[in-house]
Amino acid sequence: MSGMNALSGVTVLGALVAAAMAVFTGSRLLGALAIILAMVNVAGGFLVTDRMFRMFKSKK
């Protein structure tokens, strides 16, 4: 899971670079949308990982 979270982080960096290099307004909007979607993916990955860790935690 942490490997996929790291890969999603690379996707965020790629989206940031694409948005920064965009010339046209439409391209900038698509870049901003890519950043938002990639960040949702990263946050969701961390939430799923946390939920998996809580499943394996010993109960007292």
PDB file of N, CA, C, O and CB in Angstrom:
ATOM      1  N   MET A   1       0.822  -1.197   0.000  1.00  0.00           N
ATOM      2  CA  MET A   1       0.000   0.000   0.000  1.00  0.00           C
ATOM      3  C   MET A   1       0.862   1.255   0.000  1.00  0.00           C
ATOM      4  O   MET A   1       0.553   2.230  -0.684  1.00  0.00           O
ATOM      5  CB  MET A   1      -0.933   0.002   1.202  1.00  0.00           C
ATOM      6  N   SER A   2       1.942   1.223   0.771  1.00  0.00           N
ATOM      7  CA  SER A   2       2.771   2.423   0.815  1.00  0.00           C
ATOM      8  C   SER A   2       3.448   2.674  -0.529  1.00  0.00           C
ATOM      9  O   SER A   2       3.731   3.819  -0.881  1.00  0.00           O
ATOM     10  CB  SER A   2       3.823   2.301   1.920  1.00  0.00           C
ATOM     11  N   GLY A   3       3.707   1.611  -1.276  1.00  0.00           N
ATOM     12  CA  GLY A   3       4.283   1.787  -2.610  1.00  0.00           C
ATOM     13  C   GLY A   3       3.326   2.504  -3.545  1.00  0.00           C
ATOM     14  O   GLY A   3       3.739   3.355  -4.334  1.00  0.00           O
ATOM     15  N   MET A   4       2.052   2.162  -3.457  1.00  0.00           N
ATOM     16  CA  MET A   4       1.059   2.840  -4.291  1.00  0.00           C
ATOM     17  C   MET A   4       0.869   4.288  -3.849  1.00  0.00           C
ATOM     18  O   MET A   4       0.637   5.162  -4.684  1.00  0.00           O
ATOM     19  CB  MET A   4      -0.282   2.094  -4.240  1.00  0.00           C
ATOM     20  N   ASN A   5       0.964   4.549  -2.554  1.00  0.00           N
ATOM     21  CA  ASN A   5       0.883   5.930  -2.075  1.00  0.00           C
ATOM     22  C   ASN A   5       2.052   6.745  -2.604  1.00  0.00           C
ATOM     23  O   ASN A   5       1.888   7.909  -2.971  1.00  0.00           O
ATOM     24  CB  ASN A   5       0.858   5.973  -0.538  1.00  0.00           C
ATOM     25  N   ALA A   6       3.236   6.135  -2.644  1.00  0.00           N
ATOM     26  CA  ALA A   6       4.402   6.838  -3.188  1.00  0.00           C
ATOM     27  C   ALA A   6       4.229   7.105  -4.674  1.00  0.00           C
ATOM     28  O   ALA A   6       4.593   8.176  -5.160  1.00  0.00           O
ATOM     29  CB  ALA A   6       5.681   6.028  -2.945  1.00  0.00           C
ATOM     30  N   LEU A   7       3.677   6.141  -5.396  1.00  0.00           N
ATOM     31  CA  LEU A   7       3.427   6.335  -6.821  1.00  0.00           C
ATOM     32  C   LEU A   7       2.397   7.436  -7.048  1.00  0.00           C
ATOM     33  O   LEU A   7       2.513   8.214  -7.995  1.00  0.00           O
ATOM     34  CB  LEU A   7       2.952   5.026  -7.464  1.00  0.00           C
ATOM     35  N   SER A   8       1.398   7.501  -6.187  1.00  0.00           N
ATOM     36  CA  SER A   8       0.411   8.572  -6.291  1.00  0.00           C
ATOM     37  C   SER A   8       1.048   9.930  -6.008  1.00  0.00           C
ATOM     38  O   SER A   8       0.652  10.937  -6.594  1.00  0.00           O
ATOM     39  CB  SER A   8      -0.753   8.322  -5.324  1.00  0.00           C
ATOM     40  N   GLY A   9       2.031   9.959  -5.115  1.00  0.00           N
ATOM     41  CA  GLY A   9       2.765  11.198  -4.860  1.00  0.00           C
ATOM     42  C   GLY A   9       3.517  11.660  -6.091  1.00  0.00           C
ATOM     43  O   GLY A   9       3.591  12.858  -6.365  1.00  0.00           O
ATOM     44  N   VAL A  10       4.074  10.721  -6.834  1.00  0.00           N
ATOM     45  CA  VAL A  10       4.762  11.065  -8.085  1.00  0.00           C
ATOM     46  C   VAL A  10       3.753  11.608  -9.093  1.00  0.00           C
ATOM     47  O   VAL A  10       4.073  12.506  -9.871  1.00  0.00           O
ATOM     48  CB  VAL A  10       5.506   9.828  -8.671  1.00  0.00           C
ATOM     49  N   THR A  11       2.554  11.073  -9.080  1.00  0.00           N
ATOM     50  CA  THR A  11       1.500  11.574  -9.965  1.00  0.00           C
ATOM     51  C   THR A  11       1.160  13.022  -9.624  1.00  0.00           C
ATOM     52  O   THR A  11       0.915  13.831 -10.519  1.00  0.00           O
ATOM     53  CB  THR A  11       0.239  10.691  -9.861  1.00  0.00           C
ATOM     54  N   VAL A  12       1.143  13.349  -8.333  1.00  0.00           N
ATOM     55  CA  VAL A  12       0.886  14.734  -7.916  1.00  0.00           C
ATOM     56  C   VAL A  12       1.980  15.643  -8.451  1.00  0.00           C
ATOM     57  O   VAL A  12       1.701  16.731  -8.955  1.00  0.00           O
ATOM     58  CB  VAL A  12       0.802  14.844  -6.369  1.00  0.00           C
ATOM     59  N   LEU A  13       3.225  15.197  -8.342  1.00  0.00           N
ATOM     60  CA  LEU A  13       4.331  16.016  -8.856  1.00  0.00           C
ATOM     61  C   LEU A  13       4.214  16.217 -10.363  1.00  0.00           C
ATOM     62  O   LEU A  13       4.455  17.315 -10.865  1.00  0.00           O
ATOM     63  CB  LEU A  13       5.682  15.366  -8.518  1.00  0.00           C
ATOM     64  N   GLY A  14       3.849  15.170 -11.080  1.00  0.00           N
ATOM     65  CA  GLY A  14       3.663  15.293 -12.526  1.00  0.00           C
ATOM     66  C   GLY A  14       2.543  16.258 -12.873  1.00  0.00           C
ATOM     67  O   GLY A  14       2.658  17.040 -13.817  1.00  0.00           O
ATOM     68  N   ALA A  15       1.465  16.204 -12.113  1.00  0.00           N
ATOM     69  CA  ALA A  15       0.352  17.124 -12.355  1.00  0.00           C
ATOM     70  C   ALA A  15       0.765  18.562 -12.053  1.00  0.00           C
ATOM     71  O   ALA A  15       0.364  19.486 -12.761  1.00  0.00           O
ATOM     72  CB  ALA A  15      -0.869  16.732 -11.501  1.00  0.00           C
ATOM     73  N   LEU A  16       1.565  18.753 -11.005  1.00  0.00           N
ATOM     74  CA  LEU A  16       2.051  20.103 -10.692  1.00  0.00           C
ATOM     75  C   LEU A  16       2.921  20.651 -11.813  1.00  0.00           C
ATOM     76  O   LEU A  16       2.798  21.817 -12.187  1.00  0.00           O
ATOM     77  CB  LEU A  16       2.839  20.098  -9.380  1.00  0.00           C
ATOM     78  N   VAL A  17       3.796  19.816 -12.347  1.00  0.00           N
ATOM     79  CA  VAL A  17       4.671  20.252 -13.440  1.00  0.00           C
ATOM     80  C   VAL A  17       3.847  20.557 -14.685  1.00  0.00           C
ATOM     81  O   VAL A  17       4.088  21.554 -15.365  1.00  0.00           O
ATOM     82  CB  VAL A  17       5.736  19.177 -13.752  1.00  0.00           C
ATOM     83  N   ALA A  18       2.879  19.700 -14.983  1.00  0.00           N
ATOM     84  CA  ALA A  18       2.034  19.919 -16.162  1.00  0.00           C
ATOM     85  C   ALA A  18       1.240  21.213 -16.036  1.00  0.00           C
ATOM     86  O   ALA A  18       1.096  21.956 -17.007  1.00  0.00           O
ATOM     87  CB  ALA A  18       1.079  18.736 -16.363  1.00  0.00           C
ATOM     88  N   ALA A  19       0.724  21.483 -14.834  1.00  0.00           N
ATOM     89  CA  ALA A  19      -0.043  22.718 -14.638  1.00  0.00           C
ATOM     90  C   ALA A  19       0.866  23.943 -14.705  1.00  0.00           C
ATOM     91  O   ALA A  19       0.464  24.994 -15.203  1.00  0.00           O
ATOM     92  CB  ALA A  19      -0.783  22.683 -13.289  1.00  0.00           C
ATOM     93  N   ALA A  20       2.080  23.805 -14.205  1.00  0.00           N
ATOM     94  CA  ALA A  20       3.004  24.946 -14.217  1.00  0.00           C
ATOM     95  C   ALA A  20       3.478  25.279 -15.630  1.00  0.00           C
ATOM     96  O   ALA A  20       3.724  26.443 -15.948  1.00  0.00           O
ATOM     97  CB  ALA A  20       4.209  24.659 -13.323  1.00  0.00           C
ATOM     98  N   MET A  21       3.606  24.262 -16.473  1.00  0.00           N
ATOM     99  CA  MET A  21       4.105  24.479 -17.828  1.00  0.00           C
ATOM    100  C   MET A  21       2.994  24.838 -18.828  1.00  0.00           C
ATOM    101  O   MET A  21       3.277  25.145 -19.986  1.00  0.00           O
ATOM    102  CB  MET A  21       4.831  23.239 -18.303  1.00  0.00           C
ATOM    103  N   ALA A  22       1.749  24.801 -18.386  1.00  0.00           N
ATOM    104  CA  ALA A  22       0.616  25.052 -19.285  1.00  0.00           C
ATOM    105  C   ALA A  22       0.617  26.504 -19.750  1.00  0.00           C
ATOM    106  O   ALA A  22       0.906  27.418 -18.978  1.00  0.00           O
ATOM    107  CB  ALA A  22      -0.721  24.718 -18.585  1.00  0.00           C
ATOM    108  N   VAL A  23       0.293  26.695 -21.006  1.00  0.00           N
ATOM    109  CA  VAL A  23       0.265  28.025 -21.602  1.00  0.00           C
ATOM    110  C   VAL A  23      -1.164  28.565 -21.664  1.00  0.00           C
ATOM    111  O   VAL A  23      -1.411  29.734 -21.367  1.00  0.00           O
ATOM    112  CB  VAL A  23       0.882  27.993 -23.008  1.00  0.00           C
ATOM    113  N   PHE A  24      -2.090  27.708 -22.048  1.00  0.00           N
ATOM    114  CA  PHE A  24      -3.468  28.126 -22.239  1.00  0.00           C
ATOM    115  C   PHE A  24      -4.279  27.939 -20.963  1.00  0.00           C
ATOM    116  O   PHE A  24      -3.950  27.099 -20.125  1.00  0.00           O
ATOM    117  CB  PHE A  24      -4.103  27.348 -23.386  1.00  0.00           C
ATOM    118  N   THR A  25      -5.328  28.719 -20.824  1.00  0.00           N
ATOM    119  CA  THR A  25      -6.171  28.665 -19.630  1.00  0.00           C
ATOM    120  C   THR A  25      -6.843  27.305 -19.481  1.00  0.00           C
ATOM    121  O   THR A  25      -6.929  26.777 -18.372  1.00  0.00           O
ATOM    122  CB  THR A  25      -7.228  29.765 -19.679  1.00  0.00           C
ATOM    123  N   GLY A  26      -7.314  26.738 -20.571  1.00  0.00           N
ATOM    124  CA  GLY A  26      -7.938  25.422 -20.522  1.00  0.00           C
ATOM    125  C   GLY A  26      -6.973  24.360 -20.021  1.00  0.00           C
ATOM    126  O   GLY A  26      -7.351  23.475 -19.254  1.00  0.00           O
ATOM    127  N   SER A  27      -5.734  24.453 -20.458  1.00  0.00           N
ATOM    128  CA  SER A  27      -4.717  23.502 -20.009  1.00  0.00           C
ATOM    129  C   SER A  27      -4.424  23.683 -18.530  1.00  0.00           C
ATOM    130  O   SER A  27      -4.199  22.707 -17.815  1.00  0.00           O
ATOM    131  CB  SER A  27      -3.429  23.663 -20.824  1.00  0.00           C
ATOM    132  N   ARG A  28      -4.426  24.916 -18.072  1.00  0.00           N
ATOM    133  CA  ARG A  28      -4.201  25.175 -16.646  1.00  0.00           C
ATOM    134  C   ARG A  28      -5.340  24.619 -15.802  1.00  0.00           C
ATOM    135  O   ARG A  28      -5.112  24.073 -14.722  1.00  0.00           O
ATOM    136  CB  ARG A  28      -4.046  26.680 -16.390  1.00  0.00           C
ATOM    137  N   LEU A  29      -6.566  24.758 -16.296  1.00  0.00           N
ATOM    138  CA  LEU A  29      -7.712  24.208 -15.570  1.00  0.00           C
ATOM    139  C   LEU A  29      -7.646  22.684 -15.504  1.00  0.00           C
ATOM    140  O   LEU A  29      -7.940  22.088 -14.468  1.00  0.00           O
ATOM    141  CB  LEU A  29      -9.023  24.648 -16.233  1.00  0.00           C
ATOM    142  N   LEU A  30      -7.262  22.062 -16.604  1.00  0.00           N
ATOM    143  CA  LEU A  30      -7.099  20.608 -16.600  1.00  0.00           C
ATOM    144  C   LEU A  30      -5.965  20.184 -15.668  1.00  0.00           C
ATOM    145  O   LEU A  30      -6.060  19.157 -14.996  1.00  0.00           O
ATOM    146  CB  LEU A  30      -6.830  20.096 -18.021  1.00  0.00           C
ATOM    147  N   GLY A  31      -4.903  20.971 -15.630  1.00  0.00           N
ATOM    148  CA  GLY A  31      -3.810  20.683 -14.710  1.00  0.00           C
ATOM    149  C   GLY A  31      -4.243  20.806 -13.259  1.00  0.00           C
ATOM    150  O   GLY A  31      -3.854  19.993 -12.421  1.00  0.00           O
ATOM    151  N   ALA A  32      -5.038  21.811 -12.963  1.00  0.00           N
ATOM    152  CA  ALA A  32      -5.550  21.981 -11.596  1.00  0.00           C
ATOM    153  C   ALA A  32      -6.476  20.830 -11.226  1.00  0.00           C
ATOM    154  O   ALA A  32      -6.441  20.340 -10.097  1.00  0.00           O
ATOM    155  CB  ALA A  32      -6.294  23.328 -11.455  1.00  0.00           C
ATOM    156  N   LEU A  33      -7.300  20.400 -12.169  1.00  0.00           N
ATOM    157  CA  LEU A  33      -8.169  19.253 -11.923  1.00  0.00           C
ATOM    158  C   LEU A  33      -7.339  17.987 -11.682  1.00  0.00           C
ATOM    159  O   LEU A  33      -7.681  17.171 -10.827  1.00  0.00           O
ATOM    160  CB  LEU A  33      -9.131  19.045 -13.110  1.00  0.00           C
ATOM    161  N   ALA A  34      -6.252  17.827 -12.437  1.00  0.00           N
ATOM    162  CA  ALA A  34      -5.372  16.672 -12.242  1.00  0.00           C
ATOM    163  C   ALA A  34      -4.732  16.700 -10.864  1.00  0.00           C
ATOM    164  O   ALA A  34      -4.590  15.657 -10.226  1.00  0.00           O
ATOM    165  CB  ALA A  34      -4.287  16.634 -13.321  1.00  0.00           C
ATOM    166  N   ILE A  35      -4.347  17.876 -10.400  1.00  0.00           N
ATOM    167  CA  ILE A  35      -3.761  18.000  -9.061  1.00  0.00           C
ATOM    168  C   ILE A  35      -4.787  17.606  -8.003  1.00  0.00           C
ATOM    169  O   ILE A  35      -4.474  16.862  -7.073  1.00  0.00           O
ATOM    170  CB  ILE A  35      -3.258  19.447  -8.812  1.00  0.00           C
ATOM    171  N   ILE A  36      -6.003  18.103  -8.147  1.00  0.00           N
ATOM    172  CA  ILE A  36      -7.049  17.806  -7.165  1.00  0.00           C
ATOM    173  C   ILE A  36      -7.342  16.310  -7.121  1.00  0.00           C
ATOM    174  O   ILE A  36      -7.424  15.721  -6.043  1.00  0.00           O
ATOM    175  CB  ILE A  36      -8.333  18.587  -7.492  1.00  0.00           C
ATOM    176  N   LEU A  37      -7.500  15.698  -8.291  1.00  0.00           N
ATOM    177  CA  LEU A  37      -7.801  14.266  -8.334  1.00  0.00           C
ATOM    178  C   LEU A  37      -6.647  13.424  -7.796  1.00  0.00           C
ATOM    179  O   LEU A  37      -6.873  12.420  -7.121  1.00  0.00           O
ATOM    180  CB  LEU A  37      -8.126  13.844  -9.758  1.00  0.00           C
ATOM    181  N   ALA A  38      -5.425  13.824  -8.090  1.00  0.00           N
ATOM    182  CA  ALA A  38      -4.271  13.082  -7.573  1.00  0.00           C
ATOM    183  C   ALA A  38      -4.178  13.205  -6.058  1.00  0.00           C
ATOM    184  O   ALA A  38      -3.819  12.240  -5.384  1.00  0.00           O
ATOM    185  CB  ALA A  38      -2.972  13.585  -8.222  1.00  0.00           C
ATOM    186  N   MET A  39      -4.496  14.374  -5.513  1.00  0.00           N
ATOM    187  CA  MET A  39      -4.470  14.533  -4.055  1.00  0.00           C
ATOM    188  C   MET A  39      -5.582  13.731  -3.379  1.00  0.00           C
ATOM    189  O   MET A  39      -5.384  13.206  -2.283  1.00  0.00           O
ATOM    190  CB  MET A  39      -4.599  16.012  -3.683  1.00  0.00           C
ATOM    191  N   VAL A  40      -6.744  13.632  -4.019  1.00  0.00           N
ATOM    192  CA  VAL A  40      -7.816  12.785  -3.490  1.00  0.00           C
ATOM    193  C   VAL A  40      -7.350  11.335  -3.469  1.00  0.00           C
ATOM    194  O   VAL A  40      -7.636  10.599  -2.524  1.00  0.00           O
ATOM    195  CB  VAL A  40      -9.114  12.931  -4.337  1.00  0.00           C
ATOM    196  N   ASN A  41      -6.635  10.927  -4.507  1.00  0.00           N
ATOM    197  CA  ASN A  41      -6.106   9.567  -4.578  1.00  0.00           C
ATOM    198  C   ASN A  41      -5.095   9.310  -3.456  1.00  0.00           C
ATOM    199  O   ASN A  41      -5.119   8.248  -2.835  1.00  0.00           O
ATOM    200  CB  ASN A  41      -5.452   9.321  -5.948  1.00  0.00           C
ATOM    201  N   VAL A  42      -4.217  10.266  -3.197  1.00  0.00           N
ATOM    202  CA  VAL A  42      -3.226  10.105  -2.124  1.00  0.00           C
ATOM    203  C   VAL A  42      -3.916  10.040  -0.768  1.00  0.00           C
ATOM    204  O   VAL A  42      -3.606   9.169   0.044  1.00  0.00           O
ATOM    205  CB  VAL A  42      -2.203  11.264  -2.145  1.00  0.00           C
ATOM    206  N   ALA A  43      -4.837  10.943  -0.521  1.00  0.00           N
ATOM    207  CA  ALA A  43      -5.540  10.955   0.771  1.00  0.00           C
ATOM    208  C   ALA A  43      -6.341   9.670   0.969  1.00  0.00           C
ATOM    209  O   ALA A  43      -6.354   9.109   2.064  1.00  0.00           O
ATOM    210  CB  ALA A  43      -6.475  12.180   0.866  1.00  0.00           C
ATOM    211  N   GLY A  44      -7.002   9.207  -0.076  1.00  0.00           N
ATOM    212  CA  GLY A  44      -7.745   7.957   0.017  1.00  0.00           C
ATOM    213  C   GLY A  44      -6.836   6.771   0.279  1.00  0.00           C
ATOM    214  O   GLY A  44      -7.201   5.862   1.026  1.00  0.00           O
ATOM    215  N   GLY A  45      -5.667   6.769  -0.321  1.00  0.00           N
ATOM    216  CA  GLY A  45      -4.703   5.695  -0.083  1.00  0.00           C
ATOM    217  C   GLY A  45      -4.250   5.657   1.364  1.00  0.00           C
ATOM    218  O   GLY A  45      -4.125   4.583   1.953  1.00  0.00           O
ATOM    219  N   PHE A  46      -4.005   6.822   1.936  1.00  0.00           N
ATOM    220  CA  PHE A  46      -3.602   6.861   3.341  1.00  0.00           C
ATOM    221  C   PHE A  46      -4.748   6.429   4.254  1.00  0.00           C
ATOM    222  O   PHE A  46      -4.509   5.765   5.263  1.00  0.00           O
ATOM    223  CB  PHE A  46      -3.129   8.270   3.720  1.00  0.00           C
ATOM    224  N   LEU A  47      -5.977   6.789   3.922  1.00  0.00           N
ATOM    225  CA  LEU A  47      -7.120   6.370   4.736  1.00  0.00           C
ATOM    226  C   LEU A  47      -7.309   4.855   4.689  1.00  0.00           C
ATOM    227  O   LEU A  47      -7.581   4.230   5.714  1.00  0.00           O
ATOM    228  CB  LEU A  47      -8.396   7.071   4.261  1.00  0.00           C
ATOM    229  N   VAL A  48      -7.166   4.269   3.505  1.00  0.00           N
ATOM    230  CA  VAL A  48      -7.299   2.820   3.375  1.00  0.00           C
ATOM    231  C   VAL A  48      -6.177   2.113   4.132  1.00  0.00           C
ATOM    232  O   VAL A  48      -6.416   1.106   4.799  1.00  0.00           O
ATOM    233  CB  VAL A  48      -7.288   2.405   1.890  1.00  0.00           C
ATOM    234  N   THR A  49      -4.965   2.632   4.033  1.00  0.00           N
ATOM    235  CA  THR A  49      -3.839   2.030   4.749  1.00  0.00           C
ATOM    236  C   THR A  49      -4.060   2.101   6.250  1.00  0.00           C
ATOM    237  O   THR A  49      -3.797   1.133   6.962  1.00  0.00           O
ATOM    238  CB  THR A  49      -2.522   2.726   4.374  1.00  0.00           C
ATOM    239  N   ASP A  50      -4.535   3.226   6.732  1.00  0.00           N
ATOM    240  CA  ASP A  50      -4.803   3.368   8.166  1.00  0.00           C
ATOM    241  C   ASP A  50      -5.880   2.385   8.612  1.00  0.00           C
ATOM    242  O   ASP A  50      -5.781   1.788   9.684  1.00  0.00           O
ATOM    243  CB  ASP A  50      -5.231   4.811   8.496  1.00  0.00           C
ATOM    244  N   ARG A  51      -6.899   2.223   7.790  1.00  0.00           N
ATOM    245  CA  ARG A  51      -7.970   1.286   8.129  1.00  0.00           C
ATOM    246  C   ARG A  51      -7.441  -0.145   8.169  1.00  0.00           C
ATOM    247  O   ARG A  51      -7.838  -0.927   9.034  1.00  0.00           O
ATOM    248  CB  ARG A  51      -9.125   1.397   7.117  1.00  0.00           C
ATOM    249  N   MET A  52      -6.550  -0.494   7.243  1.00  0.00           N
ATOM    250  CA  MET A  52      -5.964  -1.832   7.248  1.00  0.00           C
ATOM    251  C   MET A  52      -5.122  -2.045   8.499  1.00  0.00           C
ATOM    252  O   MET A  52      -5.181  -3.113   9.107  1.00  0.00           O
ATOM    253  CB  MET A  52      -5.113  -2.052   5.990  1.00  0.00           C
ATOM    254  N   PHE A  53      -4.343  -1.048   8.889  1.00  0.00           N
ATOM    255  CA  PHE A  53      -3.522  -1.173  10.099  1.00  0.00           C
ATOM    256  C   PHE A  53      -4.393  -1.342  11.339  1.00  0.00           C
ATOM    257  O   PHE A  53      -4.044  -2.102  12.242  1.00  0.00           O
ATOM    258  CB  PHE A  53      -2.615   0.055  10.260  1.00  0.00           C
ATOM    259  N   ARG A  54      -5.518  -0.643  11.388  1.00  0.00           N
ATOM    260  CA  ARG A  54      -6.416  -0.786  12.546  1.00  0.00           C
ATOM    261  C   ARG A  54      -7.062  -2.168  12.586  1.00  0.00           C
ATOM    262  O   ARG A  54      -7.407  -2.651  13.664  1.00  0.00           O
ATOM    263  CB  ARG A  54      -7.505   0.295  12.513  1.00  0.00           C
ATOM    264  N   MET A  55      -7.234  -2.816  11.429  1.00  0.00           N
ATOM    265  CA  MET A  55      -7.797  -4.156  11.412  1.00  0.00           C
ATOM    266  C   MET A  55      -6.869  -5.164  12.092  1.00  0.00           C
ATOM    267  O   MET A  55      -7.336  -6.096  12.747  1.00  0.00           O
ATOM    268  CB  MET A  55      -8.077  -4.585   9.980  1.00  0.00           C
ATOM    269  N   PHE A  56      -5.563  -4.978  11.938  1.00  0.00           N
ATOM    270  CA  PHE A  56      -4.591  -5.924  12.457  1.00  0.00           C
ATOM    271  C   PHE A  56      -4.100  -5.560  13.855  1.00  0.00           C
ATOM    272  O   PHE A  56      -3.261  -6.261  14.420  1.00  0.00           O
ATOM    273  CB  PHE A  56      -3.424  -6.014  11.519  1.00  0.00           C
ATOM    274  N   LYS A  57      -4.611  -4.485  14.407  1.00  0.00           N
ATOM    275  CA  LYS A  57      -4.214  -4.070  15.759  1.00  0.00           C
ATOM    276  C   LYS A  57      -4.852  -5.017  16.779  1.00  0.00           C
ATOM    277  O   LYS A  57      -6.015  -5.399  16.642  1.00  0.00           O
ATOM    278  CB  LYS A  57      -4.636  -2.583  16.039  1.00  0.00           C
ATOM    279  N   SER A  58      -4.086  -5.387  17.794  1.00  0.00           N
ATOM    280  CA  SER A  58      -4.623  -6.294  18.804  1.00  0.00           C
ATOM    281  C   SER A  58      -5.656  -5.566  19.666  1.00  0.00           C
ATOM    282  O   SER A  58      -5.483  -4.402  20.027  1.00  0.00           O
ATOM    283  CB  SER A  58      -3.486  -6.864  19.685  1.00  0.00           C
ATOM    284  N   LYS A  59      -6.717  -6.275  19.980  1.00  0.00           N
ATOM    285  CA  LYS A  59      -7.785  -5.696  20.799  1.00  0.00           C
ATOM    286  C   LYS A  59      -7.587  -6.108  22.235  1.00  0.00           C
ATOM    287  O   LYS A  59      -7.253  -7.259  22.518  1.00  0.00           O
ATOM    288  CB  LYS A  59      -9.181  -6.132  20.298  1.00  0.00           C
ATOM    289  N   LYS A  60      -7.790  -5.177  23.141  1.00  0.00           N
ATOM    290  CA  LYS A  60      -7.597  -5.471  24.570  1.00  0.00           C
ATOM    291  C   LYS A  60      -8.903  -5.729  25.262  1.00  0.00           C
ATOM    292  O   LYS A  60      -8.923  -5.991  26.464  1.00  0.00           O
ATOM    293  CB  LYS A  60      -6.877  -4.334  25.260  1.00  0.00           C
TER     294      LYS A  60
END
